[in-house]
Amino acid sequence: MEEQGYFYRDTWAEVDLDCISENVTSVKKHLPQQVSIIAVVKANAYGHGDVQIAETALAAGASFLAVAFMDEAIALRNKGIDAPILVLGATRPEDINMAAKFSITLTVFQKEWLEEAKKHLTTNQSVALHIKVDTGMGRIGVRSVEELHTIHRLIGEEKRLMLEGAYTHFATADELDQSYFQQQLELFETMIAALPERPKYVHSSNSAAAIRFPKAYFNAVRIGIAMYGLTPSLEMEKEIPFPIKEAFSLHSRLVHVKKLTKGDKVSYGATYESEEEEWIGTIPIGYADGWLRKLQGQEVLVAGERSPIVGRICMDQCMIRLPKYVPVGTTVTLIGKQEDQFISVNEIAQKLETINYEVPCIIANRVPRLYKKGGKIVDLKNDLLNNYQA
Ligand SMILES: Cc1ncc(COP(=O)(O)O)c(C=O)c1O
């Protein structure tokens, strides 16, 4: 099939880059002009595709990227991204020279880390650093003014190290009760004021805070989930003052259609039994694709109608009860729109008893991602190869 060009299976995800672009534009309009957008593209851009999302976000007005690990930053550099990239997580101190080599900005989160990293510094190139302040997330970060001062001094003593930023991360910015957020914000303001000089970038807000709390903007915000068109939490959904558009959808095709007679069984354990004559279709997606067994009973869309997944989900396949005879090759939408029906990422998250963040992240790499622009699948892979010789 032409639109599937690069793979040989009937299951794929589509990522609508126009949605990403519109979401970044909407966030940008919502922010004062002097506030920069750091696009969070860790974990393969929450499962959407690192370089495709990075390029789209930068073109739409983001000026910085953030990832979790240095490997993710190097992968982006190797794919031709030259925008600044901040590694949010802990990097091994001995890898500081790699950060210099690839112009990657690192997070300093503890004075011991900095002492160790300085010992390993052998390069002539400089490394930009952002200090992470732990104001209540309890993950990584500096927890006292004293330690902050030590870190500031240690950076100042080494001309190859450049203090470029300071930041914190909120634990409850998406919750209706704002008291813990307020406490974290006040502590961050105190810590920033205690720095002998204000670094170029000061940032604290994730998507939820960037949408809700102008007092926490400083001069940059880190946007992840809203860029992908997903709500930071159901609680604050109503507070989003602009439309955000879901970019990720998931599709498969019927590869086998059959009529069962009353009493026939389906899948492992033979737990599903047809109550009458039923049309059952098989789709080639299973738990090894991230379509977890817990999704048994979840509906999918076929010919614009909802059809339930019946029987246990297998590693690579699952079965659905069709509303009527539907031919092999028909598209089945597991996440996304068909006619007037829509299965949102939130619906899948609810069925999995988890948060929407997890859903595109767990759709495995073996599910190819296709990219859409102007409503059409674009051959971005080829464009990227031509542009960057990755
Ligand atoms: C440190 C940090 N900043 C920003 C983000 C982006 O958060 P969100 O996706 O809620 O916008 C994350 C995501 O988990 C993060 O860990």
The ligand as a Gaussian input file, in Angstrom:
#p B3LYP/6-31G(d) Opt

LIG

0 1
 C       11.816000      18.386000      34.270000
 C       10.641000      18.372000      33.338000
 N       10.259000      19.510000      32.771000
 C        9.197000      19.566000      31.923000
 C        8.466000      18.443000      31.619000
 C        7.286000      18.545000      30.701000
 O        6.093000      18.356000      31.407000
 P        4.699000      18.351000      30.637000
 O        4.748000      17.222000      29.696000
 O        3.709000      18.144000      31.735000
 O        4.571000      19.660000      29.944000
 C        8.831000      17.235000      32.209000
 C        8.053000      16.041000      31.907000
 O        7.876000      15.136000      32.619000
 C        9.946000      17.204000      33.089000
 O       10.331000      16.060000      33.680000

